[in-house]
Amino acid sequence: MKGHYGKLIKVAIIYGGAYFFLHWGLSELGWRLFPNNPKDDELARQVRWFHHIMAEKFIGLALLCVAAFFASRTHHPTRNWGVATGIAAAAVFELTGALVYIGRFGIAEYQQYNDFLYTILWTFLLAYLFGYLAVRNQQLR
């Protein structure tokens, strides 16, 4: 039992961190491929910003689910440990994202656009779902 905690933490940090950096890289790529044009008016800039933010949110949720799924597949001595590993990886993904955002823009900016409890609730629910999907065959055996 003691060894399972250590492996869960390692897998969660590796998968959560790796998928966070993948998300960050894709976000930066999006801003570099579609940068702000100085000749655009305010409406065009706001529309471009909205598209970037929606793409980041969608990609972030998709990567969160993928991280939970593959982390659960990596460490699943039992079904419950597999689901817990997926939830932990998703939590590392989201907490890293929140801490980086707060470090870059400040806590007031984070609270203006994000609700931490809402974020954690959806992270838990999505990670549970995809973690369960990853190890459901283990339960059926």
PyRosetta script that sets phi, psi and omega in degrees:
from pyrosetta import init, pose_from_sequence

init()
pose = pose_from_sequence("MKGHYGKLIKVAIIYGGAYFFLHWGLSELGWRLFPNNPKDDELARQVRWFHHIMAEKFIGLALLCVAAFFASRTHHPTRNWGVATGIAAAAVFELTGALVYIGRFGIAEYQQYNDFLYTILWTFLLAYLFGYLAVRNQQLR")
pose.set_psi(1, -40.6)
pose.set_omega(1, -176.8)
pose.set_phi(2, -63.6)
pose.set_psi(2, -37.6)
pose.set_omega(2, -179.9)
pose.set_phi(3, -68.4)
pose.set_psi(3, -25.4)
pose.set_omega(3, -179.7)
pose.set_phi(4, -68.1)
pose.set_psi(4, -36.9)
pose.set_omega(4, 179.4)
pose.set_phi(5, -63.1)
pose.set_psi(5, -45.7)
pose.set_omega(5, -179.7)
pose.set_phi(6, -62.1)
pose.set_psi(6, -44.5)
pose.set_omega(6, 179.4)
pose.set_phi(7, -67.2)
pose.set_psi(7, -39.0)
pose.set_omega(7, 177.4)
pose.set_phi(8, -58.3)
pose.set_psi(8, -46.1)
pose.set_omega(8, -179.1)
pose.set_phi(9, -64.7)
pose.set_psi(9, -43.8)
pose.set_omega(9, 179.3)
pose.set_phi(10, -61.9)
pose.set_psi(10, -48.0)
pose.set_omega(10, -179.1)
pose.set_phi(11, -63.8)
pose.set_psi(11, -41.1)
pose.set_omega(11, -179.5)
pose.set_phi(12, -63.6)
pose.set_psi(12, -43.5)
pose.set_omega(12, 180.0)
pose.set_phi(13, -67.0)
pose.set_psi(13, -42.3)
pose.set_omega(13, -179.1)
pose.set_phi(14, -65.4)
pose.set_psi(14, -52.0)
pose.set_omega(14, -177.3)
pose.set_phi(15, -70.9)
pose.set_psi(15, -44.5)
pose.set_omega(15, 178.7)
pose.set_phi(16, -61.9)
pose.set_psi(16, -44.2)
pose.set_omega(16, 179.0)
pose.set_phi(17, -67.3)
pose.set_psi(17, -44.2)
pose.set_omega(17, -178.7)
pose.set_phi(18, -63.0)
pose.set_psi(18, -44.8)
pose.set_omega(18, -179.4)
pose.set_phi(19, -71.8)
pose.set_psi(19, -28.7)
pose.set_omega(19, 174.1)
pose.set_phi(20, -64.9)
pose.set_psi(20, -46.0)
pose.set_omega(20, -179.4)
pose.set_phi(21, -67.6)
pose.set_psi(21, -31.4)
pose.set_omega(21, 172.7)
pose.set_phi(22, -63.4)
pose.set_psi(22, -43.6)
pose.set_omega(22, 178.2)
pose.set_phi(23, -62.4)
pose.set_psi(23, -44.0)
pose.set_omega(23, -179.8)
pose.set_phi(24, -63.4)
pose.set_psi(24, -42.6)
pose.set_omega(24, 178.4)
pose.set_phi(25, -63.2)
pose.set_psi(25, -42.2)
pose.set_omega(25, 177.4)
pose.set_phi(26, -65.6)
pose.set_psi(26, -36.2)
pose.set_omega(26, 177.3)
pose.set_phi(27, -64.6)
pose.set_psi(27, -47.1)
pose.set_omega(27, 178.2)
pose.set_phi(28, -62.7)
pose.set_psi(28, -39.2)
pose.set_omega(28, 177.1)
pose.set_phi(29, -60.8)
pose.set_psi(29, -42.6)
pose.set_omega(29, 178.2)
pose.set_phi(30, -61.2)
pose.set_psi(30, -42.3)
pose.set_omega(30, -179.9)
pose.set_phi(31, -69.6)
pose.set_psi(31, -31.0)
pose.set_omega(31, 179.0)
pose.set_phi(32, -78.5)
pose.set_psi(32, -35.0)
pose.set_omega(32, 178.2)
pose.set_phi(33, -73.0)
pose.set_psi(33, -33.7)
pose.set_omega(33, -178.6)
pose.set_phi(34, -127.0)
pose.set_psi(34, 70.8)
pose.set_omega(34, -176.8)
pose.set_phi(35, -76.8)
pose.set_psi(35, 168.1)
pose.set_omega(35, 174.4)
pose.set_phi(36, -70.7)
pose.set_psi(36, 137.1)
pose.set_omega(36, 177.7)
pose.set_phi(37, -98.3)
pose.set_psi(37, 125.2)
pose.set_omega(37, -178.3)
pose.set_phi(38, -62.0)
pose.set_psi(38, -20.8)
pose.set_omega(38, -178.6)
pose.set_phi(39, -83.8)
pose.set_psi(39, -10.7)
pose.set_omega(39, -178.6)
pose.set_phi(40, -71.7)
pose.set_psi(40, 149.8)
pose.set_omega(40, 175.1)
pose.set_phi(41, -81.2)
pose.set_psi(41, 177.9)
pose.set_omega(41, -175.5)
pose.set_phi(42, -63.2)
pose.set_psi(42, -38.7)
pose.set_omega(42, -179.8)
pose.set_phi(43, -63.2)
pose.set_psi(43, -44.9)
pose.set_omega(43, 179.3)
pose.set_phi(44, -62.5)
pose.set_psi(44, -39.5)
pose.set_omega(44, 177.8)
pose.set_phi(45, -65.7)
pose.set_psi(45, -41.2)
pose.set_omega(45, 179.0)
pose.set_phi(46, -66.4)
pose.set_psi(46, -39.5)
pose.set_omega(46, 178.5)
pose.set_phi(47, -65.8)
pose.set_psi(47, -43.5)
pose.set_omega(47, 178.6)
pose.set_phi(48, -63.0)
pose.set_psi(48, -43.5)
pose.set_omega(48, 179.0)
pose.set_phi(49, -60.9)
pose.set_psi(49, -43.6)
pose.set_omega(49, 179.2)
pose.set_phi(50, -60.2)
pose.set_psi(50, -44.9)
pose.set_omega(50, 179.1)
pose.set_phi(51, -63.2)
pose.set_psi(51, -41.1)
pose.set_omega(51, 177.3)
pose.set_phi(52, -62.2)
pose.set_psi(52, -46.1)
pose.set_omega(52, -177.7)
pose.set_phi(53, -65.7)
pose.set_psi(53, -42.8)
pose.set_omega(53, 178.4)
pose.set_phi(54, -63.7)
pose.set_psi(54, -40.7)
pose.set_omega(54, 177.6)
pose.set_phi(55, -63.9)
pose.set_psi(55, -42.3)
pose.set_omega(55, 178.2)
pose.set_phi(56, -62.4)
pose.set_psi(56, -42.8)
pose.set_omega(56, 179.6)
pose.set_phi(57, -64.5)
pose.set_psi(57, -45.7)
pose.set_omega(57, -179.2)
pose.set_phi(58, -63.7)
pose.set_psi(58, -47.3)
pose.set_omega(58, 179.5)
pose.set_phi(59, -64.6)
pose.set_psi(59, -38.1)
pose.set_omega(59, 178.3)
pose.set_phi(60, -62.5)
pose.set_psi(60, -42.9)
pose.set_omega(60, 178.0)
pose.set_phi(61, -66.8)
pose.set_psi(61, -40.1)
pose.set_omega(61, 179.0)
pose.set_phi(62, -64.6)
pose.set_psi(62, -43.8)
pose.set_omega(62, 179.5)
pose.set_phi(63, -68.3)
pose.set_psi(63, -33.2)
pose.set_omega(63, 175.5)
pose.set_phi(64, -60.6)
pose.set_psi(64, -45.2)
pose.set_omega(64, 179.6)
pose.set_phi(65, -65.1)
pose.set_psi(65, -41.6)
pose.set_omega(65, 179.1)
pose.set_phi(66, -65.7)
pose.set_psi(66, -41.4)
pose.set_omega(66, 178.4)
pose.set_phi(67, -61.8)
pose.set_psi(67, -44.5)
pose.set_omega(67, 179.3)
pose.set_phi(68, -63.3)
pose.set_psi(68, -42.8)
pose.set_omega(68, -178.8)
pose.set_phi(69, -61.9)
pose.set_psi(69, -52.2)
pose.set_omega(69, -175.6)
pose.set_phi(70, -73.4)
pose.set_psi(70, -31.1)
pose.set_omega(70, 174.8)
pose.set_phi(71, -65.6)
pose.set_psi(71, -40.2)
pose.set_omega(71, 177.6)
pose.set_phi(72, -64.6)
pose.set_psi(72, -37.0)
pose.set_omega(72, 178.2)
pose.set_phi(73, -70.1)
pose.set_psi(73, -28.5)
pose.set_omega(73, -178.0)
pose.set_phi(74, -74.5)
pose.set_psi(74, -43.3)
pose.set_omega(74, -175.9)
pose.set_phi(75, -128.0)
pose.set_psi(75, 98.6)
pose.set_omega(75, 179.3)
pose.set_phi(76, -146.3)
pose.set_psi(76, 69.3)
pose.set_omega(76, 175.0)
pose.set_phi(77, -61.1)
pose.set_psi(77, -32.5)
pose.set_omega(77, 169.8)
pose.set_phi(78, -135.0)
pose.set_psi(78, 169.0)
pose.set_omega(78, 180.0)
pose.set_phi(79, -60.7)
pose.set_psi(79, -43.5)
pose.set_omega(79, -178.3)
pose.set_phi(80, -64.6)
pose.set_psi(80, -38.8)
pose.set_omega(80, 177.3)
pose.set_phi(81, -66.1)
pose.set_psi(81, -37.4)
pose.set_omega(81, 177.7)
pose.set_phi(82, -63.0)
pose.set_psi(82, -45.7)
pose.set_omega(82, 178.6)
pose.set_phi(83, -64.5)
pose.set_psi(83, -42.3)
pose.set_omega(83, 178.9)
pose.set_phi(84, -62.4)
pose.set_psi(84, -37.7)
pose.set_omega(84, 178.0)
pose.set_phi(85, -65.3)
pose.set_psi(85, -42.0)
pose.set_omega(85, 176.9)
pose.set_phi(86, -62.6)
pose.set_psi(86, -42.1)
pose.set_omega(86, 178.7)
pose.set_phi(87, -65.4)
pose.set_psi(87, -41.3)
pose.set_omega(87, 179.5)
pose.set_phi(88, -64.6)
pose.set_psi(88, -41.1)
pose.set_omega(88, 178.7)
pose.set_phi(89, -64.2)
pose.set_psi(89, -41.6)
pose.set_omega(89, 178.1)
pose.set_phi(90, -65.8)
pose.set_psi(90, -38.1)
pose.set_omega(90, 178.0)
pose.set_phi(91, -64.8)
pose.set_psi(91, -42.1)
pose.set_omega(91, 177.1)
pose.set_phi(92, -61.6)
pose.set_psi(92, -42.9)
pose.set_omega(92, 178.1)
pose.set_phi(93, -56.6)
pose.set_psi(93, -52.4)
pose.set_omega(93, -176.7)
pose.set_phi(94, -70.4)
pose.set_psi(94, -41.3)
pose.set_omega(94, -179.8)
pose.set_phi(95, -66.3)
pose.set_psi(95, -37.9)
pose.set_omega(95, 176.3)
pose.set_phi(96, -63.1)
pose.set_psi(96, -44.4)
pose.set_omega(96, 177.5)
pose.set_phi(97, -60.4)
pose.set_psi(97, -43.3)
pose.set_omega(97, 179.8)
pose.set_phi(98, -65.8)
pose.set_psi(98, -42.7)
pose.set_omega(98, 179.8)
pose.set_phi(99, -66.2)
pose.set_psi(99, -39.1)
pose.set_omega(99, 177.3)
pose.set_phi(100, -65.6)
pose.set_psi(100, -42.5)
pose.set_omega(100, 178.9)
pose.set_phi(101, -61.7)
pose.set_psi(101, -46.3)
pose.set_omega(101, 179.5)
pose.set_phi(102, -64.0)
pose.set_psi(102, -39.3)
pose.set_omega(102, 177.9)
pose.set_phi(103, -64.6)
pose.set_psi(103, -35.2)
pose.set_omega(103, -178.5)
pose.set_phi(104, -81.7)
pose.set_psi(104, -41.0)
pose.set_omega(104, -170.1)
pose.set_phi(105, -118.7)
pose.set_psi(105, -14.1)
pose.set_omega(105, -179.9)
pose.set_phi(106, 99.3)
pose.set_psi(106, 159.0)
pose.set_omega(106, -176.0)
pose.set_phi(107, -71.8)
pose.set_psi(107, -31.3)
pose.set_omega(107, 179.3)
pose.set_phi(108, -65.2)
pose.set_psi(108, -40.8)
pose.set_omega(108, 178.0)
pose.set_phi(109, -66.1)
pose.set_psi(109, -39.0)
pose.set_omega(109, 178.0)
pose.set_phi(110, -62.7)
pose.set_psi(110, -45.2)
pose.set_omega(110, -178.2)
pose.set_phi(111, -69.3)
pose.set_psi(111, -24.3)
pose.set_omega(111, 178.8)
pose.set_phi(112, -69.2)
pose.set_psi(112, -37.8)
pose.set_omega(112, -174.7)
pose.set_phi(113, -107.5)
pose.set_psi(113, -11.7)
pose.set_omega(113, -174.1)
pose.set_phi(114, -134.2)
pose.set_psi(114, 150.4)
pose.set_omega(114, 172.3)
pose.set_phi(115, -116.8)
pose.set_psi(115, 113.0)
pose.set_omega(115, -172.9)
pose.set_phi(116, -60.5)
pose.set_psi(116, -44.3)
pose.set_omega(116, -179.2)
pose.set_phi(117, -64.6)
pose.set_psi(117, -40.2)
pose.set_omega(117, 177.0)
pose.set_phi(118, -62.9)
pose.set_psi(118, -42.6)
pose.set_omega(118, 178.6)
pose.set_phi(119, -62.4)
pose.set_psi(119, -46.0)
pose.set_omega(119, -178.8)
pose.set_phi(120, -67.3)
pose.set_psi(120, -38.7)
pose.set_omega(120, 178.0)
pose.set_phi(121, -60.6)
pose.set_psi(121, -49.5)
pose.set_omega(121, 179.8)
pose.set_phi(122, -67.4)
pose.set_psi(122, -34.2)
pose.set_omega(122, 176.4)
pose.set_phi(123, -61.9)
pose.set_psi(123, -47.0)
pose.set_omega(123, 179.7)
pose.set_phi(124, -62.0)
pose.set_psi(124, -46.5)
pose.set_omega(124, -177.6)
pose.set_phi(125, -64.9)
pose.set_psi(125, -46.8)
pose.set_omega(125, 179.1)
pose.set_phi(126, -66.2)
pose.set_psi(126, -40.3)
pose.set_omega(126, 179.3)
pose.set_phi(127, -66.8)
pose.set_psi(127, -39.1)
pose.set_omega(127, 177.1)
pose.set_phi(128, -62.0)
pose.set_psi(128, -46.0)
pose.set_omega(128, -179.1)
pose.set_phi(129, -60.9)
pose.set_psi(129, -50.9)
pose.set_omega(129, -176.6)
pose.set_phi(130, -75.3)
pose.set_psi(130, -30.3)
pose.set_omega(130, 172.7)
pose.set_phi(131, -65.6)
pose.set_psi(131, -40.7)
pose.set_omega(131, 177.2)
pose.set_phi(132, -65.3)
pose.set_psi(132, -43.0)
pose.set_omega(132, 178.6)
pose.set_phi(133, -60.6)
pose.set_psi(133, -32.2)
pose.set_omega(133, -179.6)
pose.set_phi(134, -69.9)
pose.set_psi(134, -32.3)
pose.set_omega(134, -173.6)
pose.set_phi(135, -117.2)
pose.set_psi(135, 12.3)
pose.set_omega(135, -176.7)
pose.set_phi(136, -63.7)
pose.set_psi(136, -30.5)
pose.set_omega(136, 178.3)
pose.set_phi(137, -64.9)
pose.set_psi(137, -29.6)
pose.set_omega(137, 178.5)
pose.set_phi(138, -65.5)
pose.set_psi(138, -35.3)
pose.set_omega(138, 178.5)
pose.set_phi(139, -71.7)
pose.set_psi(139, -33.9)
pose.set_omega(139, -176.0)
pose.set_phi(140, -74.1)
pose.set_psi(140, -18.7)
pose.set_omega(140, -178.9)
pose.set_phi(141, -73.3)
pose.dump_pdb("model.pdb")
